[in-house]
Amino acid sequence: MSTAPKTLDDILLEAEEKMSKTEQHVTNEFAGVRTGKASPALVENLMAEVYGSQMRIRELAGITTPDPRSLAIQPWDAAALHPIEKAIQKANIGMNPSIQGKVIRIFFPELSQERRLEFVKMVKHISETNRVAIRHIRREAMEELKRQKAAGKLPEDDEKMAEKELQKLHDDHMAKIDRHLAHKEKEIMTV
């Protein structure tokens, strides 16, 4: 069974979809990087072993921020209290959870300037890794366009138009990553 050749729209749509997923990946990774204030995103995706399987903390408990410097995690089942605490400790996010009754509390100390700069370096690395991914997606799509043209399935005018469209998609997604990075840097450096 042979697959039908990709149309011009398929190539562009696939590239755009992959670039959008990459951008979404950046925002998800940034959410897990600590800033000066408490955020449920720091712990909600951590995996805890409960009921014999791995589950995300957000599936096991309500996570709230009673004030800017603390998180409260209230499991829906008291049996999940200690496994959630263990998962947070194991995640090595620099926080020490404490159990108070039926709630796990995490207090966020003030970040030092040195620690803030480490986090900025980390988000820059995340964004650069994802920029490389977007460039790679563009390159793959360009190669596919060239293959289609070489096979005689794509007129040269269409190829040039598609290359311009690809470049525009690339530039748009790079700009979005830059905006996410600038926003996260500002968030981290705000005291």
C-alpha atoms as a printed R data frame, in Angstrom:
    type eleno elety resid chain resno      x      y       z
1   ATOM     1    CA   MET     A     1  0.000  0.000   0.000
2   ATOM     2    CA   SER     A     2  1.609  3.265  -1.085
3   ATOM     3    CA   THR     A     3  0.836  6.556   0.563
4   ATOM     4    CA   ALA     A     4 -0.488  9.361  -1.586
5   ATOM     5    CA   PRO     A     5  2.022 12.137  -2.251
6   ATOM     6    CA   LYS     A     6  1.674 15.106   0.058
7   ATOM     7    CA   THR     A     7 -0.045 18.142  -1.351
8   ATOM     8    CA   LEU     A     8  1.318 21.618  -0.885
9   ATOM     9    CA   ASP     A     9 -1.363 22.328   1.732
10  ATOM    10    CA   ASP     A    10 -0.512 19.095   3.583
11  ATOM    11    CA   ILE     A    11  3.165 20.060   3.802
12  ATOM    12    CA   LEU     A    12  2.412 23.578   5.071
13  ATOM    13    CA   LEU     A    13 -0.314 22.414   7.462
14  ATOM    14    CA   GLU     A    14  1.895 19.697   8.937
15  ATOM    15    CA   ALA     A    15  4.753 22.167   9.444
16  ATOM    16    CA   GLU     A    16  2.440 24.692  11.089
17  ATOM    17    CA   GLU     A    17  0.982 22.013  13.377
18  ATOM    18    CA   LYS     A    18  4.436 20.835  14.468
19  ATOM    19    CA   MET     A    19  5.611 24.419  15.075
20  ATOM    20    CA   SER     A    20  2.511 25.156  17.167
21  ATOM    21    CA   LYS     A    21  3.095 22.003  19.240
22  ATOM    22    CA   THR     A    22  6.703 23.089  19.785
23  ATOM    23    CA   GLU     A    23  5.551 26.523  20.957
24  ATOM    24    CA   GLN     A    24  3.027 24.871  23.318
25  ATOM    25    CA   HIS     A    25  5.832 22.674  24.629
26  ATOM    26    CA   VAL     A    26  7.824 25.822  25.492
27  ATOM    27    CA   THR     A    27  4.949 27.275  27.518
28  ATOM    28    CA   ASN     A    28  4.466 23.960  29.343
29  ATOM    29    CA   GLU     A    29  8.176 23.729  30.191
30  ATOM    30    CA   PHE     A    30  8.252 27.369  31.322
31  ATOM    31    CA   ALA     A    31  5.301 26.721  33.651
32  ATOM    32    CA   GLY     A    32  7.441 24.227  35.551
33  ATOM    33    CA   VAL     A    33 10.259 26.727  36.138
34  ATOM    34    CA   ARG     A    34  9.993 28.446  39.489
35  ATOM    35    CA   THR     A    35  9.571 32.179  39.736
36  ATOM    36    CA   GLY     A    36  9.450 34.333  42.850
37  ATOM    37    CA   LYS     A    37  5.848 33.381  43.552
38  ATOM    38    CA   ALA     A    38  3.998 30.120  44.153
39  ATOM    39    CA   SER     A    39  2.408 28.463  41.127
40  ATOM    40    CA   PRO     A    40  0.398 25.217  40.971
41  ATOM    41    CA   ALA     A    41  2.173 24.461  37.663
42  ATOM    42    CA   LEU     A    42  5.315 23.606  39.646
43  ATOM    43    CA   VAL     A    43  3.743 20.481  41.127
44  ATOM    44    CA   GLU     A    44  0.584 19.628  39.173
45  ATOM    45    CA   ASN     A    45  2.350 17.366  36.659
46  ATOM    46    CA   LEU     A    46  4.573 15.562  39.161
47  ATOM    47    CA   MET     A    47  3.848 11.837  39.264
48  ATOM    48    CA   ALA     A    48  2.920 10.170  42.546
49  ATOM    49    CA   GLU     A    49  2.540  6.426  43.054
50  ATOM    50    CA   VAL     A    50 -0.970  5.892  44.383
51  ATOM    51    CA   TYR     A    51 -3.241  2.839  44.149
52  ATOM    52    CA   GLY     A    52 -0.431  0.882  42.488
53  ATOM    53    CA   SER     A    53 -0.035  3.250  39.531
54  ATOM    54    CA   GLN     A    54  1.571  6.579  38.655
55  ATOM    55    CA   MET     A    55 -0.816  9.544  38.661
56  ATOM    56    CA   ARG     A    56 -0.348 13.294  38.273
57  ATOM    57    CA   ILE     A    57 -0.802 15.298  41.471
58  ATOM    58    CA   ARG     A    58 -3.496 17.408  39.772
59  ATOM    59    CA   GLU     A    59 -5.525 14.183  39.329
60  ATOM    60    CA   LEU     A    60 -5.198 13.379  43.029
61  ATOM    61    CA   ALA     A    61 -5.671 16.707  44.773
62  ATOM    62    CA   GLY     A    62 -6.803 20.293  44.625
63  ATOM    63    CA   ILE     A    63 -3.864 22.695  44.370
64  ATOM    64    CA   THR     A    64 -4.340 26.274  45.559
65  ATOM    65    CA   THR     A    65 -2.185 29.307  46.296
66  ATOM    66    CA   PRO     A    66 -3.483 30.771  49.572
67  ATOM    67    CA   ASP     A    67 -0.865 33.531  49.277
68  ATOM    68    CA   PRO     A    68  1.961 34.409  46.825
69  ATOM    69    CA   ARG     A    69  4.568 32.464  48.846
70  ATOM    70    CA   SER     A    70  2.796 29.143  49.477
71  ATOM    71    CA   LEU     A    71  0.924 26.265  47.876
72  ATOM    72    CA   ALA     A    72 -1.734 24.129  49.532
73  ATOM    73    CA   ILE     A    73 -2.311 20.650  48.146
74  ATOM    74    CA   GLN     A    74 -5.426 18.930  49.448
75  ATOM    75    CA   PRO     A    75 -5.789 15.298  48.309
76  ATOM    76    CA   TRP     A    76 -9.311 14.066  47.628
77  ATOM    77    CA   ASP     A    77 -8.363 10.825  49.377
78  ATOM    78    CA   ALA     A    78 -6.341 10.953  52.614
79  ATOM    79    CA   ALA     A    79 -4.450  7.821  51.477
80  ATOM    80    CA   ALA     A    80 -2.737  9.936  48.808
81  ATOM    81    CA   LEU     A    81 -1.256 12.395  51.349
82  ATOM    82    CA   HIS     A    82  2.098 10.656  51.928
83  ATOM    83    CA   PRO     A    83  2.646  9.488  48.306
84  ATOM    84    CA   ILE     A    84  2.133 13.095  47.111
85  ATOM    85    CA   GLU     A    85  4.572 14.378  49.731
86  ATOM    86    CA   LYS     A    86  7.114 11.758  48.640
87  ATOM    87    CA   ALA     A    87  6.669 12.673  44.946
88  ATOM    88    CA   ILE     A    88  7.345 16.367  45.680
89  ATOM    89    CA   GLN     A    89 10.461 15.516  47.688
90  ATOM    90    CA   LYS     A    90 11.681 13.142  44.961
91  ATOM    91    CA   ALA     A    91 11.121 15.768  42.224
92  ATOM    92    CA   ASN     A    92 13.960 17.808  43.689
93  ATOM    93    CA   ILE     A    93 12.374 21.206  42.972
94  ATOM    94    CA   GLY     A    94 14.050 22.744  45.987
95  ATOM    95    CA   MET     A    95 10.876 22.700  48.095
96  ATOM    96    CA   ASN     A    96 10.214 20.851  51.293
97  ATOM    97    CA   PRO     A    97  6.539 19.930  51.697
98  ATOM    98    CA   SER     A    98  5.038 19.683  55.155
99  ATOM    99    CA   ILE     A    99  1.857 17.862  56.091
100 ATOM   100    CA   GLN     A   100 -0.541 19.884  58.226
101 ATOM   101    CA   GLY     A   101 -3.636 17.843  58.986
102 ATOM   102    CA   LYS     A   102 -5.144 16.798  55.651
103 ATOM   103    CA   VAL     A   103 -3.226 19.399  53.620
104 ATOM   104    CA   ILE     A   104  0.318 19.466  52.256
105 ATOM   105    CA   ARG     A   105  1.835 22.946  52.397
106 ATOM   106    CA   ILE     A   106  4.842 24.165  50.477
107 ATOM   107    CA   PHE     A   107  6.411 27.480  51.420
108 ATOM   108    CA   PHE     A   108  8.498 29.386  48.885
109 ATOM   109    CA   PRO     A   109 11.486 31.232  50.279
110 ATOM   110    CA   GLU     A   110 12.611 34.442  48.586
111 ATOM   111    CA   LEU     A   111 14.825 33.652  45.590
112 ATOM   112    CA   SER     A   112 18.375 34.974  45.689
113 ATOM   113    CA   GLN     A   113 19.646 36.981  42.712
114 ATOM   114    CA   GLU     A   114 22.040 34.134  41.911
115 ATOM   115    CA   ARG     A   115 19.187 31.588  41.855
116 ATOM   116    CA   ARG     A   116 17.064 33.887  39.677
117 ATOM   117    CA   LEU     A   117 19.915 34.116  37.160
118 ATOM   118    CA   GLU     A   118 20.177 30.295  37.137
119 ATOM   119    CA   PHE     A   119 16.462 30.074  36.316
120 ATOM   120    CA   VAL     A   120 16.842 32.662  33.537
121 ATOM   121    CA   LYS     A   121 19.694 30.597  32.105
122 ATOM   122    CA   MET     A   122 17.459 27.512  32.281
123 ATOM   123    CA   VAL     A   123 14.548 29.157  30.386
124 ATOM   124    CA   LYS     A   124 16.953 30.505  27.758
125 ATOM   125    CA   HIS     A   125 18.219 26.954  27.227
126 ATOM   126    CA   ILE     A   126 14.637 25.651  26.938
127 ATOM   127    CA   SER     A   127 13.735 28.314  24.398
128 ATOM   128    CA   GLU     A   128 16.906 27.737  22.339
129 ATOM   129    CA   THR     A   129 16.263 23.978  22.227
130 ATOM   130    CA   ASN     A   130 12.770 24.660  20.909
131 ATOM   131    CA   ARG     A   131 14.008 27.258  18.407
132 ATOM   132    CA   VAL     A   132 16.279 24.559  16.997
133 ATOM   133    CA   ALA     A   133 13.252 22.245  16.755
134 ATOM   134    CA   ILE     A   134 11.328 24.864  14.772
135 ATOM   135    CA   ARG     A   135 14.259 25.387  12.391
136 ATOM   136    CA   HIS     A   136 14.412 21.610  11.933
137 ATOM   137    CA   ILE     A   137 10.664 21.473  11.108
138 ATOM   138    CA   ARG     A   138 11.139 24.229   8.512
139 ATOM   139    CA   ARG     A   139 14.106 22.404   6.970
140 ATOM   140    CA   GLU     A   140 12.159 19.120   6.723
141 ATOM   141    CA   ALA     A   141  9.249 20.890   5.007
142 ATOM   142    CA   MET     A   142 11.617 22.677   2.595
143 ATOM   143    CA   GLU     A   143 13.217 19.323   1.692
144 ATOM   144    CA   GLU     A   144  9.766 17.838   1.058
145 ATOM   145    CA   LEU     A   145  8.923 20.777  -1.242
146 ATOM   146    CA   LYS     A   146 12.158 20.199  -3.180
147 ATOM   147    CA   ARG     A   147 11.368 16.450  -3.498
148 ATOM   148    CA   GLN     A   148  7.887 17.269  -4.822
149 ATOM   149    CA   LYS     A   149  9.346 19.745  -7.347
150 ATOM   150    CA   ALA     A   150 12.040 17.266  -8.451
151 ATOM   151    CA   ALA     A   151  9.357 14.595  -8.966
152 ATOM   152    CA   GLY     A   152  7.497 17.036 -11.227
153 ATOM   153    CA   LYS     A   153  4.498 17.254  -8.886
154 ATOM   154    CA   LEU     A   154  5.020 20.881  -7.924
155 ATOM   155    CA   PRO     A   155  5.510 23.863 -10.265
156 ATOM   156    CA   GLU     A   156  8.413 26.172  -9.415
157 ATOM   157    CA   ASP     A   157  6.090 29.136  -8.725
158 ATOM   158    CA   ASP     A   158  4.161 27.086  -6.160
159 ATOM   159    CA   GLU     A   159  7.411 25.951  -4.548
160 ATOM   160    CA   LYS     A   160  8.637 29.552  -4.174
161 ATOM   161    CA   MET     A   161  5.266 30.661  -2.733
162 ATOM   162    CA   ALA     A   162  5.297 27.718  -0.285
163 ATOM   163    CA   GLU     A   163  8.878 28.504   0.778
164 ATOM   164    CA   LYS     A   164  7.836 32.086   1.557
165 ATOM   165    CA   GLU     A   165  4.844 30.801   3.528
166 ATOM   166    CA   LEU     A   166  7.106 28.387   5.456
167 ATOM   167    CA   GLN     A   167  9.531 31.182   6.266
168 ATOM   168    CA   LYS     A   168  6.642 33.319   7.529
169 ATOM   169    CA   LEU     A   169  5.411 30.435   9.756
170 ATOM   170    CA   HIS     A   170  8.973 29.974  11.041
171 ATOM   171    CA   ASP     A   171  9.393 33.685  11.809
172 ATOM   172    CA   ASP     A   172  5.976 33.907  13.542
173 ATOM   173    CA   HIS     A   173  6.700 30.951  15.822
174 ATOM   174    CA   MET     A   174 10.220 32.186  16.615
175 ATOM   175    CA   ALA     A   175  8.731 35.553  17.613
176 ATOM   176    CA   LYS     A   176  6.168 33.809  19.849
177 ATOM   177    CA   ILE     A   177  8.925 31.853  21.610
178 ATOM   178    CA   ASP     A   178 10.875 35.107  22.078
179 ATOM   179    CA   ARG     A   179  7.783 36.741  23.637
180 ATOM   180    CA   HIS     A   180  7.252 33.768  25.977
181 ATOM   181    CA   LEU     A   181 10.937 33.939  26.958
182 ATOM   182    CA   ALA     A   182 10.847 37.692  27.621
183 ATOM   183    CA   HIS     A   183  7.698 37.295  29.727
184 ATOM   184    CA   LYS     A   184  9.177 34.399  31.750
185 ATOM   185    CA   GLU     A   185 12.484 36.234  32.281
186 ATOM   186    CA   LYS     A   186 10.592 39.270  33.575
187 ATOM   187    CA   GLU     A   187  8.523 37.008  35.852
188 ATOM   188    CA   ILE     A   188 11.661 35.357  37.266
189 ATOM   189    CA   MET     A   189 13.558 38.606  37.793
190 ATOM   190    CA   THR     A   190 10.645 40.457  39.436
191 ATOM   191    CA   VAL     A   191 11.323 40.629  43.157
